[in-house]
Amino acid sequence: MTIAAATPLIAKLFTETEWSQLLKNADPATRERADPVPVVTLLTPHADCVWLLTEIDPEDGNTAFGLCDLGMGEPEIGSVSLTEITNHPILPVYKDLNFRSFKTLSELAAEARAARQIAV
């Protein structure tokens, strides 16, 4: 399987298995659950931004969905442009290689709202 991301930089952030699961979670016909477990965590350590991603739009390979925390105390579930977050010249985006979650997106969102930050 080839990762059909909007840019090569985005493609480098994901394994084929992760990309496949993100696409599967986005497809209502094959979705394993309506409240999925995040597949991958992206972060900018120097800006305290964290994105717990559950799905990716197969049409553009750029719009992801998940729990987003921009480090301002207001984590929220929503969409994010991967091109936008990876094109910052000073704040590189990394993937948390040790991330594993057994909690659903809504469970993590409730915890993040209470703590005013994503704490995984």
ZIPEJO-V559432 format. One record per residue. N is the residue number from 1. PHI is phi in whole degrees, -180 to 180 (NA if undefined). PSI is psi in radians with two decimals (999 if undefined). NEAR is the number of other C-alpha atoms within 10 Angstrom. Layout:
BEGIN
n->N phi->PHI psi->PSI near->NEAR
n->N phi->PHI psi->PSI near->NEAR
END
This chain:
BEGIN
n->1 phi->NA psi->2.37 near->7
n->2 phi->-99 psi->2.39 near->9
n->3 phi->-78 psi->2.01 near->18
n->4 phi->-94 psi->1.11 near->16
n->5 phi->-86 psi->2.84 near->23
n->6 phi->-65 psi->-0.55 near->16
n->7 phi->-141 psi->2.76 near->14
n->8 phi->-61 psi->-0.58 near->10
n->9 phi->-62 psi->-0.72 near->14
n->10 phi->-65 psi->-0.79 near->19
n->11 phi->-58 psi->-0.62 near->17
n->12 phi->-68 psi->-0.30 near->12
n->13 phi->-78 psi->-0.27 near->18
n->14 phi->-125 psi->2.57 near->18
n->15 phi->-85 psi->2.90 near->13
n->16 phi->-62 psi->-0.64 near->14
n->17 phi->-65 psi->-0.78 near->12
n->18 phi->-63 psi->-0.81 near->16
n->19 phi->-60 psi->-0.76 near->24
n->20 phi->-60 psi->-0.76 near->18
n->21 phi->-68 psi->-0.67 near->20
n->22 phi->-61 psi->-0.72 near->25
n->23 phi->-68 psi->-0.73 near->20
n->24 phi->-62 psi->-0.72 near->19
n->25 phi->-66 psi->-0.44 near->25
n->26 phi->-83 psi->-0.32 near->21
n->27 phi->-93 psi->1.95 near->15
n->28 phi->-58 psi->-0.49 near->10
n->29 phi->-72 psi->-0.51 near->8
n->30 phi->-118 psi->0.06 near->10
n->31 phi->-57 psi->2.27 near->16
n->32 phi->-75 psi->-0.54 near->14
n->33 phi->-158 psi->2.66 near->10
n->34 phi->-73 psi->-0.42 near->11
n->35 phi->-121 psi->1.40 near->14
n->36 phi->-72 psi->2.84 near->20
n->37 phi->-84 psi->2.36 near->23
n->38 phi->-56 psi->2.51 near->25
n->39 phi->-93 psi->-0.67 near->22
n->40 phi->-148 psi->2.65 near->25
n->41 phi->-116 psi->2.23 near->23
n->42 phi->-110 psi->2.60 near->21
n->43 phi->-153 psi->2.73 near->21
n->44 phi->-119 psi->1.70 near->18
n->45 phi->-57 psi->-0.58 near->12
n->46 phi->-84 psi->-0.17 near->10
n->47 phi->-119 psi->0.04 near->13
n->48 phi->59 psi->0.52 near->13
n->49 phi->-94 psi->2.40 near->20
n->50 phi->-139 psi->2.40 near->25
n->51 phi->-129 psi->2.08 near->26
n->52 phi->-99 psi->1.84 near->27
n->53 phi->-97 psi->2.36 near->24
n->54 phi->-111 psi->-0.43 near->25
n->55 phi->-155 psi->2.87 near->27
n->56 phi->-135 psi->2.45 near->27
n->57 phi->-71 psi->2.06 near->18
n->58 phi->-69 psi->-0.34 near->17
n->59 phi->-73 psi->-0.66 near->11
n->60 phi->-116 psi->-0.23 near->11
n->61 phi->59 psi->0.43 near->20
n->62 phi->-136 psi->-0.65 near->21
n->63 phi->-86 psi->2.00 near->18
n->64 phi->-107 psi->2.83 near->23
n->65 phi->-131 psi->2.47 near->23
n->66 phi->168 psi->-2.77 near->25
n->67 phi->-94 psi->2.13 near->24
n->68 phi->-116 psi->2.32 near->25
n->69 phi->-132 psi->1.94 near->23
n->70 phi->-91 psi->0.26 near->17
n->71 phi->78 psi->0.34 near->15
n->72 phi->-114 psi->0.25 near->11
n->73 phi->82 psi->0.24 near->14
n->74 phi->-134 psi->1.13 near->15
n->75 phi->-64 psi->2.49 near->24
n->76 phi->-149 psi->2.70 near->19
n->77 phi->-84 psi->2.31 near->17
n->78 phi->177 psi->-2.95 near->12
n->79 phi->-98 psi->2.70 near->18
n->80 phi->-143 psi->2.47 near->18
n->81 phi->-85 psi->2.03 near->14
n->82 phi->-66 psi->-0.58 near->21
n->83 phi->-62 psi->-0.75 near->16
n->84 phi->-63 psi->-0.75 near->10
n->85 phi->-80 psi->-0.36 near->17
n->86 phi->-94 psi->-0.17 near->17
n->87 phi->-93 psi->0.15 near->13
n->88 phi->-76 psi->2.19 near->10
n->89 phi->-71 psi->-0.39 near->7
n->90 phi->-107 psi->-0.57 near->7
n->91 phi->-107 psi->1.62 near->15
n->92 phi->-70 psi->2.65 near->14
n->93 phi->-102 psi->2.34 near->22
n->94 phi->-120 psi->2.77 near->14
n->95 phi->-101 psi->2.36 near->16
n->96 phi->-76 psi->1.84 near->14
n->97 phi->-72 psi->-0.29 near->9
n->98 phi->-100 psi->0.04 near->8
n->99 phi->-68 psi->2.26 near->13
n->100 phi->-146 psi->2.23 near->13
n->101 phi->-129 psi->2.50 near->15
n->102 phi->-115 psi->0.01 near->10
n->103 phi->-95 psi->2.61 near->13
n->104 phi->-78 psi->2.93 near->15
n->105 phi->-58 psi->-0.75 near->21
n->106 phi->-68 psi->-0.62 near->15
n->107 phi->-65 psi->-0.79 near->12
n->108 phi->-66 psi->-0.64 near->21
n->109 phi->-65 psi->-0.73 near->23
n->110 phi->-62 psi->-0.75 near->14
n->111 phi->-65 psi->-0.73 near->15
n->112 phi->-66 psi->-0.70 near->21
n->113 phi->-64 psi->-0.70 near->15
n->114 phi->-66 psi->-0.69 near->13
n->115 phi->-88 psi->-0.16 near->13
n->116 phi->63 psi->0.42 near->17
n->117 phi->-170 psi->2.76 near->22
n->118 phi->-80 psi->2.19 near->26
n->119 phi->-128 psi->1.61 near->9
n->120 phi->-116 psi->999 near->12
END
